[in-house]
């Protein structure tokens, strides 16, 4: 996302996470309920793509190990 701050980014990620959690996909033996985790941050001075990507990927991993289905930015 461009031209957004961290709070706006987190809010958008939370809306996405919530919307996905409301979906129920029919499968052969019932319903599949979706969850999603997100890592959020904003670009910092001196960041290149790889630095930023690695940091956000780390936050995503932390969101998953903290139980999943959440948004993490620390």
PQR file with spaces between the fields and no chain letter, atoms N, CA, C, O and H, PARSE charges and radii, in Angstrom:
ATOM       1  N    UNK     1       0.855   -1.162    0.000 -0.4000 1.5000
ATOM       2  CA   UNK     1       0.000    0.000    0.000 -0.0000 2.0000
ATOM       3  C    UNK     1       0.900    1.224    0.000  0.5500 1.7000
ATOM       4  O    UNK     1       1.900    1.274    0.716 -0.5500 1.4000
ATOM       5  N    UNK     2       0.543    2.193   -0.796 -0.4000 1.5000
ATOM       6  CA   UNK     2       1.330    3.417   -0.845 -0.0000 2.0000
ATOM       7  C    UNK     2       0.588    4.545   -0.131  0.5500 1.7000
ATOM       8  O    UNK     2      -0.636    4.527   -0.001 -0.5500 1.4000
ATOM       9  H    UNK     2      -0.270    2.153   -1.378  0.4000 1.0000
ATOM      10  N    UNK     3       1.353    5.509    0.320 -0.4000 1.5000
ATOM      11  CA   UNK     3       0.805    6.703    0.972 -0.0000 2.0000
ATOM      12  C    UNK     3      -0.108    6.374    2.143  0.5500 1.7000
ATOM      13  O    UNK     3      -1.164    6.985    2.304 -0.5500 1.4000
ATOM      14  H    UNK     3       2.348    5.523    0.215  0.4000 1.0000
ATOM      15  N    UNK     4       0.299    5.412    2.958 -0.4000 1.5000
ATOM      16  CA   UNK     4      -0.458    5.060    4.159 -0.0000 2.0000
ATOM      17  C    UNK     4       0.507    4.975    5.338  0.5500 1.7000
ATOM      18  O    UNK     4       1.708    4.765    5.170 -0.5500 1.4000
ATOM      19  H    UNK     4       1.158    4.916    2.828  0.4000 1.0000
ATOM      20  N    UNK     5      -0.046    5.142    6.524 -0.4000 1.5000
ATOM      21  CA   UNK     5       0.776    4.970    7.719 -0.0000 2.0000
ATOM      22  C    UNK     5       0.535    3.571    8.287  0.5500 1.7000
ATOM      23  O    UNK     5      -0.296    2.819    7.777 -0.5500 1.4000
ATOM      24  H    UNK     5      -1.022    5.312    6.661  0.4000 1.0000
ATOM      25  N    UNK     6       1.258    3.236    9.331 -0.4000 1.5000
ATOM      26  CA   UNK     6       1.158    1.894    9.882 -0.0000 2.0000
ATOM      27  C    UNK     6      -0.243    1.598   10.402  0.5500 1.7000
ATOM      28  O    UNK     6      -0.744    0.490   10.211 -0.5500 1.4000
ATOM      29  H    UNK     6       1.933    3.846    9.746  0.4000 1.0000
ATOM      30  N    UNK     7      -0.879    2.549   11.045 -0.4000 1.5000
ATOM      31  CA   UNK     7      -2.224    2.327   11.581 -0.0000 2.0000
ATOM      32  C    UNK     7      -3.216    2.011   10.460  0.5500 1.7000
ATOM      33  O    UNK     7      -4.054    1.121   10.604 -0.5500 1.4000
ATOM      34  H    UNK     7      -0.472    3.450   11.200  0.4000 1.0000
ATOM      35  N    UNK     8      -3.124    2.736    9.350 -0.4000 1.5000
ATOM      36  CA   UNK     8      -4.022    2.476    8.211 -0.0000 2.0000
ATOM      37  C    UNK     8      -3.737    1.108    7.603  0.5500 1.7000
ATOM      38  O    UNK     8      -4.659    0.394    7.208 -0.5500 1.4000
ATOM      39  H    UNK     8      -2.443    3.460    9.233  0.4000 1.0000
ATOM      40  N    UNK     9      -2.479    0.750    7.531 -0.4000 1.5000
ATOM      41  CA   UNK     9      -2.101   -0.551    6.992 -0.0000 2.0000
ATOM      42  C    UNK     9      -2.636   -1.668    7.874  0.5500 1.7000
ATOM      43  O    UNK     9      -3.178   -2.651    7.370 -0.5500 1.4000
ATOM      44  H    UNK     9      -1.730    1.329    7.851  0.4000 1.0000
ATOM      45  N    UNK    10      -2.489   -1.527    9.177 -0.4000 1.5000
ATOM      46  CA   UNK    10      -3.000   -2.530   10.110 -0.0000 2.0000
ATOM      47  C    UNK    10      -4.526   -2.635   10.022  0.5500 1.7000
ATOM      48  O    UNK    10      -5.081   -3.733   10.040 -0.5500 1.4000
ATOM      49  H    UNK    10      -2.049   -0.728    9.587  0.4000 1.0000
ATOM      50  N    UNK    11      -5.188   -1.499    9.927 -0.4000 1.5000
ATOM      51  CA   UNK    11      -6.645   -1.499    9.830 -0.0000 2.0000
ATOM      52  C    UNK    11      -7.095   -2.245    8.578  0.5500 1.7000
ATOM      53  O    UNK    11      -8.041   -3.031    8.634 -0.5500 1.4000
ATOM      54  H    UNK    11      -4.737   -0.606    9.912  0.4000 1.0000
ATOM      55  N    UNK    12      -6.430   -2.008    7.454 -0.4000 1.5000
ATOM      56  CA   UNK    12      -6.762   -2.700    6.218 -0.0000 2.0000
ATOM      57  C    UNK    12      -6.519   -4.205    6.367  0.5500 1.7000
ATOM      58  O    UNK    12      -7.353   -5.010    5.954 -0.5500 1.4000
ATOM      59  H    UNK    12      -5.662   -1.369    7.409  0.4000 1.0000
ATOM      60  N    UNK    13      -5.394   -4.582    6.948 -0.4000 1.5000
ATOM      61  CA   UNK    13      -5.082   -6.001    7.145 -0.0000 2.0000
ATOM      62  C    UNK    13      -6.114   -6.663    8.058  0.5500 1.7000
ATOM      63  O    UNK    13      -6.525   -7.798    7.816 -0.5500 1.4000
ATOM      64  H    UNK    13      -4.716   -3.928    7.283  0.4000 1.0000
ATOM      65  N    UNK    14      -6.529   -5.958    9.101 -0.4000 1.5000
ATOM      66  CA   UNK    14      -7.559   -6.500    9.998 -0.0000 2.0000
ATOM      67  C    UNK    14      -8.878   -6.695    9.262  0.5500 1.7000
ATOM      68  O    UNK    14      -9.561   -7.698    9.475 -0.5500 1.4000
ATOM      69  H    UNK    14      -6.196   -5.036    9.298  0.4000 1.0000
ATOM      70  N    UNK    15      -9.246   -5.751    8.400 -0.4000 1.5000
ATOM      71  CA   UNK    15     -10.480   -5.897    7.618 -0.0000 2.0000
ATOM      72  C    UNK    15     -10.389   -7.105    6.690  0.5500 1.7000
ATOM      73  O    UNK    15     -11.351   -7.861    6.554 -0.5500 1.4000
ATOM      74  H    UNK    15      -8.692   -4.937    8.227  0.4000 1.0000
ATOM      75  N    UNK    16      -9.240   -7.284    6.056 -0.4000 1.5000
ATOM      76  CA   UNK    16      -9.039   -8.450    5.190 -0.0000 2.0000
ATOM      77  C    UNK    16      -9.134   -9.740    5.990  0.5500 1.7000
ATOM      78  O    UNK    16      -9.803  -10.689    5.581 -0.5500 1.4000
ATOM      79  H    UNK    16      -8.458   -6.670    6.167  0.4000 1.0000
ATOM      80  N    UNK    17      -8.459   -9.767    7.132 -0.4000 1.5000
ATOM      81  CA   UNK    17      -8.474  -10.947    7.992 -0.0000 2.0000
ATOM      82  C    UNK    17      -9.892  -11.283    8.425  0.5500 1.7000
ATOM      83  O    UNK    17     -10.306  -12.441    8.368 -0.5500 1.4000
ATOM      84  H    UNK    17      -7.915   -8.996    7.464  0.4000 1.0000
ATOM      85  N    UNK    18     -10.636  -10.269    8.857 -0.4000 1.5000
ATOM      86  CA   UNK    18     -12.013  -10.487    9.294 -0.0000 2.0000
ATOM      87  C    UNK    18     -12.896  -10.962    8.142  0.5500 1.7000
ATOM      88  O    UNK    18     -13.679  -11.898    8.308 -0.5500 1.4000
ATOM      89  H    UNK    18     -10.300   -9.328    8.903  0.4000 1.0000
ATOM      90  N    UNK    19     -12.777  -10.329    6.983 -0.4000 1.5000
ATOM      91  CA   UNK    19     -13.589  -10.720    5.824 -0.0000 2.0000
ATOM      92  C    UNK    19     -13.335  -12.175    5.444  0.5500 1.7000
ATOM      93  O    UNK    19     -14.273  -12.920    5.158 -0.5500 1.4000
ATOM      94  H    UNK    19     -12.141   -9.569    6.849  0.4000 1.0000
ATOM      95  N    UNK    20     -12.086  -12.572    5.440 -0.4000 1.5000
ATOM      96  CA   UNK    20     -11.764  -13.968    5.119 -0.0000 2.0000
ATOM      97  C    UNK    20     -12.336  -14.920    6.173  0.5500 1.7000
ATOM      98  O    UNK    20     -12.777  -16.019    5.838 -0.5500 1.4000
ATOM      99  H    UNK    20     -11.324  -11.967    5.672  0.4000 1.0000
ATOM     100  N    UNK    21     -12.330  -14.509    7.424 -0.4000 1.5000
ATOM     101  CA   UNK    21     -12.837  -15.382    8.486 -0.0000 2.0000
ATOM     102  C    UNK    21     -14.348  -15.576    8.401  0.5500 1.7000
ATOM     103  O    UNK    21     -14.884  -16.517    8.986 -0.5500 1.4000
ATOM     104  H    UNK    21     -11.972  -13.616    7.696  0.4000 1.0000
ATOM     105  N    UNK    22     -15.034  -14.702    7.683 -0.4000 1.5000
ATOM     106  CA   UNK    22     -16.476  -14.816    7.529 -0.0000 2.0000
ATOM     107  C    UNK    22     -16.885  -15.742    6.383  0.5500 1.7000
ATOM     108  O    UNK    22     -18.060  -16.084    6.243 -0.5500 1.4000
ATOM     109  H    UNK    22     -14.599  -13.938    7.208  0.4000 1.0000
ATOM     110  N    UNK    23     -15.918  -16.141    5.571 -0.4000 1.5000
ATOM     111  CA   UNK    23     -16.209  -17.022    4.441 -0.0000 2.0000
ATOM     112  C    UNK    23     -16.311  -18.466    4.901  0.5500 1.7000
ATOM     113  O    UNK    23     -15.585  -18.905    5.793 -0.5500 1.4000
ATOM     114  H    UNK    23     -14.964  -15.864    5.684  0.4000 1.0000
ATOM     115  N    UNK    24     -17.214  -19.186    4.282 -0.4000 1.5000
ATOM     116  CA   UNK    24     -17.327  -20.627    4.487 -0.0000 2.0000
ATOM     117  C    UNK    24     -17.408  -21.245    3.088  0.5500 1.7000
ATOM     118  O    UNK    24     -18.336  -20.972    2.326 -0.5500 1.4000
ATOM     119  H    UNK    24     -17.803  -18.829    3.557  0.4000 1.0000
ATOM     120  N    UNK    25     -16.438  -22.064    2.775 -0.4000 1.5000
ATOM     121  CA   UNK    25     -16.347  -22.670    1.452 -0.0000 2.0000
ATOM     122  C    UNK    25     -16.810  -24.117    1.552  0.5500 1.7000
ATOM     123  O    UNK    25     -16.244  -24.903    2.311 -0.5500 1.4000
ATOM     124  H    UNK    25     -15.684  -22.285    3.393  0.4000 1.0000
ATOM     125  N    UNK    26     -17.848  -24.470    0.779 -0.4000 1.5000
ATOM     126  CA   UNK    26     -18.318  -25.860    0.839 -0.0000 2.0000
ATOM     127  C    UNK    26     -17.269  -26.818    0.266  0.5500 1.7000
ATOM     128  O    UNK    26     -16.696  -26.576   -0.796 -0.5500 1.4000
ATOM     129  H    UNK    26     -18.307  -23.831    0.163  0.4000 1.0000
ATOM     130  N    UNK    27     -17.038  -27.895    0.989 -0.4000 1.5000
ATOM     131  CA   UNK    27     -16.165  -28.969    0.510 -0.0000 2.0000
ATOM     132  C    UNK    27     -16.921  -30.284    0.677  0.5500 1.7000
ATOM     133  O    UNK    27     -18.017  -30.303    1.236 -0.5500 1.4000
ATOM     134  H    UNK    27     -17.504  -28.092    1.852  0.4000 1.0000
ATOM     135  N    UNK    28     -16.351  -31.363    0.202 -0.4000 1.5000
ATOM     136  CA   UNK    28     -17.049  -32.652    0.185 -0.0000 2.0000
ATOM     137  C    UNK    28     -17.637  -33.057    1.529  0.5500 1.7000
ATOM     138  O    UNK    28     -18.762  -33.554    1.584 -0.5500 1.4000
ATOM     139  H    UNK    28     -15.461  -31.348   -0.252  0.4000 1.0000
ATOM     140  N    UNK    29     -16.905  -32.857    2.597 -0.4000 1.5000
ATOM     141  CA   UNK    29     -17.379  -33.334    3.899 -0.0000 2.0000
ATOM     142  C    UNK    29     -17.737  -32.212    4.867  0.5500 1.7000
ATOM     143  O    UNK    29     -17.639  -32.397    6.080 -0.5500 1.4000
ATOM     144  H    UNK    29     -15.991  -32.453    2.553  0.4000 1.0000
ATOM     145  N    UNK    30     -18.145  -31.064    4.364 -0.4000 1.5000
ATOM     146  CA   UNK    30     -18.550  -29.971    5.237 -0.0000 2.0000
ATOM     147  C    UNK    30     -18.181  -28.617    4.684  0.5500 1.7000
ATOM     148  O    UNK    30     -18.274  -28.367    3.482 -0.5500 1.4000
ATOM     149  H    UNK    30     -18.225  -30.913    3.378  0.4000 1.0000
ATOM     150  N    UNK    31     -17.762  -27.755    5.576 -0.4000 1.5000
ATOM     151  CA   UNK    31     -17.412  -26.394    5.198 -0.0000 2.0000
ATOM     152  C    UNK    31     -15.972  -26.104    5.607  0.5500 1.7000
ATOM     153  O    UNK    31     -15.502  -26.542    6.657 -0.5500 1.4000
ATOM     154  H    UNK    31     -17.686  -27.959    6.552  0.4000 1.0000
ATOM     155  N    UNK    32     -15.301  -25.368    4.764 -0.4000 1.5000
ATOM     156  CA   UNK    32     -13.939  -24.935    5.048 -0.0000 2.0000
ATOM     157  C    UNK    32     -14.002  -23.490    5.524  0.5500 1.7000
ATOM     158  O    UNK    32     -14.498  -22.620    4.808 -0.5500 1.4000
ATOM     159  H    UNK    32     -15.683  -25.013    3.911  0.4000 1.0000
ATOM     160  N    UNK    33     -13.505  -23.234    6.718 -0.4000 1.5000
ATOM     161  CA   UNK    33     -13.478  -21.881    7.266 -0.0000 2.0000
ATOM     162  C    UNK    33     -12.049  -21.360    7.148  0.5500 1.7000
ATOM     163  O    UNK    33     -11.096  -22.051    7.508 -0.5500 1.4000
ATOM     164  H    UNK    33     -13.102  -23.941    7.299  0.4000 1.0000
ATOM     165  N    UNK    34     -11.910  -20.156    6.648 -0.4000 1.5000
ATOM     166  CA   UNK    34     -10.607  -19.594    6.348 -0.0000 2.0000
ATOM     167  C    UNK    34     -10.103  -18.700    7.482  0.5500 1.7000
ATOM     168  O    UNK    34     -10.882  -18.040    8.169 -0.5500 1.4000
ATOM     169  H    UNK    34     -12.684  -19.594    6.355  0.4000 1.0000
ATOM     170  N    UNK    35      -8.805  -18.697    7.654 -0.4000 1.5000
ATOM     171  CA   UNK    35      -8.137  -17.748    8.533 -0.0000 2.0000
ATOM     172  C    UNK    35      -6.948  -17.176    7.779  0.5500 1.7000
ATOM     173  O    UNK    35      -6.498  -17.752    6.789 -0.5500 1.4000
ATOM     174  H    UNK    35      -8.172  -19.233    7.096  0.4000 1.0000
ATOM     175  N    UNK    36      -6.449  -16.061    8.240 -0.4000 1.5000
ATOM     176  CA   UNK    36      -5.295  -15.438    7.589 -0.0000 2.0000
ATOM     177  C    UNK    36      -4.488  -14.677    8.627  0.5500 1.7000
ATOM     178  O    UNK    36      -5.027  -14.142    9.597 -0.5500 1.4000
ATOM     179  H    UNK    36      -6.816  -15.593    9.045  0.4000 1.0000
ATOM     180  N    UNK    37      -3.206  -14.645    8.401 -0.4000 1.5000
ATOM     181  CA   UNK    37      -2.304  -13.852    9.226 -0.0000 2.0000
ATOM     182  C    UNK    37      -1.575  -12.864    8.326  0.5500 1.7000
ATOM     183  O    UNK    37      -1.322  -13.146    7.155 -0.5500 1.4000
ATOM     184  H    UNK    37      -2.769  -15.079    7.614  0.4000 1.0000
ATOM     185  N    UNK    38      -1.245  -11.715    8.877 -0.4000 1.5000
ATOM     186  CA   UNK    38      -0.573  -10.670    8.121 -0.0000 2.0000
ATOM     187  C    UNK    38       0.567  -10.094    8.938  0.5500 1.7000
ATOM     188  O    UNK    38       0.480   -9.981   10.160 -0.5500 1.4000
ATOM     189  H    UNK    38      -1.452  -11.485    9.828  0.4000 1.0000
ATOM     190  N    UNK    39       1.630   -9.734    8.251 -0.4000 1.5000
ATOM     191  CA   UNK    39       2.707   -8.965    8.838 -0.0000 2.0000
ATOM     192  C    UNK    39       2.663   -7.576    8.241  0.5500 1.7000
ATOM     193  O    UNK    39       2.603   -7.434    7.020 -0.5500 1.4000
ATOM     194  H    UNK    39       1.700   -9.826    7.257  0.4000 1.0000
ATOM     195  N    UNK    40       2.693   -6.557    9.063 -0.4000 1.5000
ATOM     196  CA   UNK    40       2.563   -5.173    8.590 -0.0000 2.0000
ATOM     197  C    UNK    40       3.731   -4.314    9.051  0.5500 1.7000
ATOM     198  O    UNK    40       4.254   -4.490   10.151 -0.5500 1.4000
ATOM     199  H    UNK    40       2.742   -6.672   10.055  0.4000 1.0000
ATOM     200  N    UNK    41       4.122   -3.402    8.209 -0.4000 1.5000
ATOM     201  CA   UNK    41       5.097   -2.385    8.566 -0.0000 2.0000
ATOM     202  C    UNK    41       5.073   -1.317    7.488  0.5500 1.7000
ATOM     203  O    UNK    41       4.405   -1.460    6.464 -0.5500 1.4000
ATOM     204  H    UNK    41       3.697   -3.260    7.315  0.4000 1.0000
ATOM     205  N    UNK    42       5.802   -0.256    7.731 -0.4000 1.5000
ATOM     206  CA   UNK    42       5.967    0.779    6.716 -0.0000 2.0000
ATOM     207  C    UNK    42       7.441    0.847    6.346  0.5500 1.7000
ATOM     208  O    UNK    42       8.311    0.450    7.121 -0.5500 1.4000
ATOM     209  H    UNK    42       6.345   -0.139    8.563  0.4000 1.0000
ATOM     210  N    UNK    43       7.698    1.346    5.176 -0.4000 1.5000
ATOM     211  CA   UNK    43       9.076    1.471    4.702 -0.0000 2.0000
ATOM     212  C    UNK    43       9.812    2.492    5.561  0.5500 1.7000
ATOM     213  O    UNK    43       9.273    3.544    5.906 -0.5500 1.4000
ATOM     214  H    UNK    43       6.991    1.669    4.546  0.4000 1.0000
ATOM     215  N    UNK    44      11.052    2.158    5.898 -0.4000 1.5000
ATOM     216  CA   UNK    44      11.885    3.037    6.710 -0.0000 2.0000
ATOM     217  C    UNK    44      13.008    3.597    5.854  0.5500 1.7000
ATOM     218  O    UNK    44      13.367    3.018    4.829 -0.5500 1.4000
ATOM     219  H    UNK    44      11.489    1.303    5.618  0.4000 1.0000
ATOM     220  N    UNK    45      13.553    4.714    6.274 -0.4000 1.5000
ATOM     221  CA   UNK    45      14.683    5.306    5.570 -0.0000 2.0000
ATOM     222  C    UNK    45      15.792    4.276    5.439  0.5500 1.7000
ATOM     223  O    UNK    45      16.179    3.645    6.423 -0.5500 1.4000
ATOM     224  H    UNK    45      13.261    5.185    7.106  0.4000 1.0000
ATOM     225  N    UNK    46      16.299    4.108    4.235 -0.4000 1.5000
ATOM     226  CA   UNK    46      17.377    3.162    3.985 -0.0000 2.0000
ATOM     227  C    UNK    46      16.913    1.777    3.581  0.5500 1.7000
ATOM     228  O    UNK    46      17.730    0.944    3.189 -0.5500 1.4000
ATOM     229  H    UNK    46      15.984    4.621    3.436  0.4000 1.0000
ATOM     230  N    UNK    47      15.611    1.512    3.668 -0.4000 1.5000
ATOM     231  CA   UNK    47      15.095    0.212    3.257 -0.0000 2.0000
ATOM     232  C    UNK    47      15.236    0.024    1.755  0.5500 1.7000
ATOM     233  O    UNK    47      14.961    0.936    0.974 -0.5500 1.4000
ATOM     234  H    UNK    47      14.947    2.188    3.987  0.4000 1.0000
ATOM     235  N    UNK    48      15.664   -1.154    1.365 -0.4000 1.5000
ATOM     236  CA   UNK    48      15.475   -1.567   -0.015 -0.0000 2.0000
ATOM     237  C    UNK    48      14.385   -2.640    0.019  0.5500 1.7000
ATOM     238  O    UNK    48      13.888   -2.990    1.089 -0.5500 1.4000
ATOM     239  H    UNK    48      15.887   -1.895    1.999  0.4000 1.0000
ATOM     240  N    UNK    49      14.021   -3.154   -1.143 -0.4000 1.5000
ATOM     241  CA   UNK    49      12.920   -4.113   -1.187 -0.0000 2.0000
ATOM     242  C    UNK    49      13.198   -5.316   -0.305  0.5500 1.7000
ATOM     243  O    UNK    49      12.325   -5.736    0.456 -0.5500 1.4000
ATOM     244  H    UNK    49      14.425   -2.869   -2.013  0.4000 1.0000
ATOM     245  N    UNK    50      14.404   -5.883   -0.391 -0.4000 1.5000
ATOM     246  CA   UNK    50      14.709   -7.095    0.372 -0.0000 2.0000
ATOM     247  C    UNK    50      14.674   -6.866    1.873  0.5500 1.7000
ATOM     248  O    UNK    50      14.176   -7.711    2.617 -0.5500 1.4000
ATOM     249  H    UNK    50      15.113   -5.542   -1.009  0.4000 1.0000
ATOM     250  N    UNK    51      15.192   -5.743    2.324 -0.4000 1.5000
ATOM     251  CA   UNK    51      15.169   -5.428    3.758 -0.0000 2.0000
ATOM     252  C    UNK    51      13.741   -5.323    4.264  0.5500 1.7000
ATOM     253  O    UNK    51      13.386   -5.895    5.294 -0.5500 1.4000
ATOM     254  H    UNK    51      15.596   -5.057    1.721  0.4000 1.0000
ATOM     255  N    UNK    52      12.927   -4.581    3.521 -0.4000 1.5000
ATOM     256  CA   UNK    52      11.526   -4.408    3.900 -0.0000 2.0000
ATOM     257  C    UNK    52      10.795   -5.751    3.867  0.5500 1.7000
ATOM     258  O    UNK    52      10.078   -6.086    4.810 -0.5500 1.4000
ATOM     259  H    UNK    52      13.215   -4.116    2.684  0.4000 1.0000
ATOM     260  N    UNK    53      10.967   -6.511    2.804 -0.4000 1.5000
ATOM     261  CA   UNK    53      10.304   -7.799    2.651 -0.0000 2.0000
ATOM     262  C    UNK    53      10.678   -8.746    3.789  0.5500 1.7000
ATOM     263  O    UNK    53       9.808   -9.406    4.357 -0.5500 1.4000
ATOM     264  H    UNK    53      11.549   -6.239    2.038  0.4000 1.0000
ATOM     265  N    UNK    54      11.954   -8.816    4.123 -0.4000 1.5000
ATOM     266  CA   UNK    54      12.393   -9.712    5.196 -0.0000 2.0000
ATOM     267  C    UNK    54      11.781   -9.322    6.541  0.5500 1.7000
ATOM     268  O    UNK    54      11.408  -10.189    7.332 -0.5500 1.4000
ATOM     269  H    UNK    54      12.662   -8.280    3.662  0.4000 1.0000
ATOM     270  N    UNK    55      11.679   -8.028    6.796 -0.4000 1.5000
ATOM     271  CA   UNK    55      11.094   -7.566    8.057 -0.0000 2.0000
ATOM     272  C    UNK    55       9.609   -7.921    8.126  0.5500 1.7000
ATOM     273  O    UNK    55       9.136   -8.427    9.143 -0.5500 1.4000
ATOM     274  H    UNK    55      11.982   -7.324    6.154  0.4000 1.0000
ATOM     275  N    UNK    56       8.882   -7.657    7.053 -0.4000 1.5000
ATOM     276  CA   UNK    56       7.447   -7.961    7.045 -0.0000 2.0000
ATOM     277  C    UNK    56       7.222   -9.476    7.094  0.5500 1.7000
ATOM     278  O    UNK    56       6.293   -9.945    7.751 -0.5500 1.4000
ATOM     279  H    UNK    56       9.267   -7.245    6.227  0.4000 1.0000
ATOM     280  N    UNK    57       8.066  -10.231    6.403 -0.4000 1.5000
ATOM     281  CA   UNK    57       7.961  -11.695    6.456 -0.0000 2.0000
ATOM     282  C    UNK    57       8.194  -12.191    7.879  0.5500 1.7000
ATOM     283  O    UNK    57       7.529  -13.128    8.320 -0.5500 1.4000
ATOM     284  H    UNK    57       8.820   -9.850    5.869  0.4000 1.0000
ATOM     285  N    UNK    58       9.119  -11.584    8.598 -0.4000 1.5000
ATOM     286  CA   UNK    58       9.358  -11.926   10.002 -0.0000 2.0000
ATOM     287  C    UNK    58       8.104  -11.653   10.838  0.5500 1.7000
ATOM     288  O    UNK    58       7.730  -12.466   11.683 -0.5500 1.4000
ATOM     289  H    UNK    58       9.660  -10.823    8.240  0.4000 1.0000
ATOM     290  N    UNK    59       7.463  -10.516   10.602 -0.4000 1.5000
ATOM     291  CA   UNK    59       6.234  -10.187   11.334 -0.0000 2.0000
ATOM     292  C    UNK    59       5.120  -11.176   11.004  0.5500 1.7000
ATOM     293  O    UNK    59       4.340  -11.548   11.881 -0.5500 1.4000
ATOM     294  H    UNK    59       7.768   -9.855    9.916  0.4000 1.0000
ATOM     295  N    UNK    60       5.044  -11.599    9.754 -0.4000 1.5000
ATOM     296  CA   UNK    60       4.054  -12.609    9.369 -0.0000 2.0000
ATOM     297  C    UNK    60       4.324  -13.913   10.117  0.5500 1.7000
ATOM     298  O    UNK    60       3.399  -14.521   10.655 -0.5500 1.4000
ATOM     299  H    UNK    60       5.678  -11.296    9.042  0.4000 1.0000
ATOM     300  N    UNK    61       5.569  -14.339   10.153 -0.4000 1.5000
ATOM     301  CA   UNK    61       5.929  -15.562   10.863 -0.0000 2.0000
ATOM     302  C    UNK    61       5.542  -15.455   12.338  0.5500 1.7000
ATOM     303  O    UNK    61       5.012  -16.407   12.909 -0.5500 1.4000
ATOM     304  H    UNK    61       6.320  -13.846    9.715  0.4000 1.0000
ATOM     305  N    UNK    62       5.803  -14.309   12.952 -0.4000 1.5000
ATOM     306  CA   UNK    62       5.436  -14.113   14.365 -0.0000 2.0000
ATOM     307  C    UNK    62       3.926  -14.166   14.547  0.5500 1.7000
ATOM     308  O    UNK    62       3.443  -14.701   15.545 -0.5500 1.4000
ATOM     309  H    UNK    62       6.235  -13.536   12.488  0.4000 1.0000
ATOM     310  N    UNK    63       3.180  -13.622   13.600 -0.4000 1.5000
ATOM     311  CA   UNK    63       1.718  -13.696   13.676 -0.0000 2.0000
ATOM     312  C    UNK    63       1.265  -15.156   13.659  0.5500 1.7000
ATOM     313  O    UNK    63       0.347  -15.534   14.387 -0.5500 1.4000
ATOM     314  H    UNK    63       3.573  -13.188   12.789  0.4000 1.0000
ATOM     315  N    UNK    64       1.899  -15.954   12.845 -0.4000 1.5000
ATOM     316  CA   UNK    64       1.535  -17.373   12.764 -0.0000 2.0000
ATOM     317  C    UNK    64       1.886  -18.122   14.037  0.5500 1.7000
ATOM     318  O    UNK    64       1.079  -18.911   14.528 -0.5500 1.4000
ATOM     319  H    UNK    64       2.645  -15.647   12.254  0.4000 1.0000
ATOM     320  N    UNK    65       3.092  -17.889   14.591 -0.4000 1.5000
ATOM     321  CA   UNK    65       3.469  -18.633   15.796 -0.0000 2.0000
ATOM     322  C    UNK    65       2.744  -18.135   17.044  0.5500 1.7000
ATOM     323  O    UNK    65       2.723  -18.817   18.068 -0.5500 1.4000
ATOM     324  H    UNK    65       3.748  -17.248   14.192  0.4000 1.0000
ATOM     325  N    UNK    66       2.153  -16.951   16.956 -0.4000 1.5000
ATOM     326  CA   UNK    66       1.344  -16.433   18.068 -0.0000 2.0000
ATOM     327  C    UNK    66      -0.099  -16.903   17.977  0.5500 1.7000
ATOM     328  O    UNK    66      -0.980  -16.316   18.605 -0.5500 1.4000
ATOM     329  H    UNK    66       2.170  -16.397   16.124  0.4000 1.0000
ATOM     330  N    UNK    67      -0.350  -17.939   17.217 -0.4000 1.5000
ATOM     331  CA   UNK    67      -1.692  -18.521   17.159 -0.0000 2.0000
ATOM     332  C    UNK    67      -2.374  -18.345   15.816  0.5500 1.7000
ATOM     333  O    UNK    67      -3.438  -18.922   15.593 -0.5500 1.4000
ATOM     334  H    UNK    67       0.365  -18.417   16.707  0.4000 1.0000
ATOM     335  N    UNK    68      -1.812  -17.587   14.941 -0.4000 1.5000
ATOM     336  CA   UNK    68      -2.404  -17.395   13.633 -0.0000 2.0000
ATOM     337  C    UNK    68      -3.670  -16.550   13.683  0.5500 1.7000
ATOM     338  O    UNK    68      -4.153  -16.169   14.749 -0.5500 1.4000
ATOM     339  H    UNK    68      -0.947  -17.118   15.123  0.4000 1.0000
ATOM     340  N    UNK    69      -4.186  -16.275   12.496 -0.4000 1.5000
ATOM     341  CA   UNK    69      -5.401  -15.479   12.334 -0.0000 2.0000
ATOM     342  C    UNK    69      -5.291  -14.137   13.037  0.5500 1.7000
ATOM     343  O    UNK    69      -6.203  -13.715   13.747 -0.5500 1.4000
ATOM     344  H    UNK    69      -3.794  -16.585   11.630  0.4000 1.0000
ATOM     345  N    UNK    70      -4.161  -13.473   12.830 -0.4000 1.5000
ATOM     346  CA   UNK    70      -3.995  -12.150   13.418 -0.0000 2.0000
ATOM     347  C    UNK    70      -3.037  -11.300   12.573  0.5500 1.7000
ATOM     348  O    UNK    70      -2.471  -11.759   11.581 -0.5500 1.4000
ATOM     349  H    UNK    70      -3.419  -13.816   12.253  0.4000 1.0000
ATOM     350  N    UNK    71      -2.884  -10.066   13.000 -0.4000 1.5000
ATOM     351  CA   UNK    71      -2.025   -9.093   12.333 -0.0000 2.0000
ATOM     352  C    UNK    71      -0.904   -8.740   13.298  0.5500 1.7000
ATOM     353  O    UNK    71      -1.146   -8.448   14.469 -0.5500 1.4000
ATOM     354  H    UNK    71      -3.344   -9.694   13.806  0.4000 1.0000
ATOM     355  N    UNK    72       0.332   -8.771   12.792 -0.4000 1.5000
ATOM     356  CA   UNK    72       1.482   -8.523   13.652 -0.0000 2.0000
ATOM     357  C    UNK    72       2.382   -7.458   13.025  0.5500 1.7000
ATOM     358  O    UNK    72       2.584   -7.445   11.811 -0.5500 1.4000
ATOM     359  H    UNK    72       0.529   -9.009   11.841  0.4000 1.0000
ATOM     360  N    UNK    73       2.908   -6.587   13.843 -0.4000 1.5000
ATOM     361  CA   UNK    73       3.847   -5.557   13.357 -0.0000 2.0000
ATOM     362  C    UNK    73       4.966   -5.297   14.351  0.5500 1.7000
ATOM     363  O    UNK    73       5.462   -4.174   14.444 -0.5500 1.4000
ATOM     364  H    UNK    73       2.743   -6.598   14.830  0.4000 1.0000
ATOM     365  N    UNK    74       5.367   -6.312   15.087 -0.4000 1.5000
ATOM     366  CA   UNK    74       6.485   -6.127   16.029 -0.0000 2.0000
ATOM     367  C    UNK    74       7.399   -7.318   15.989  0.5500 1.7000
ATOM     368  O    UNK    74       8.398   -7.355   16.708 -0.5500 1.4000
ATOM     369  H    UNK    74       4.965   -7.224   15.011  0.4000 1.0000
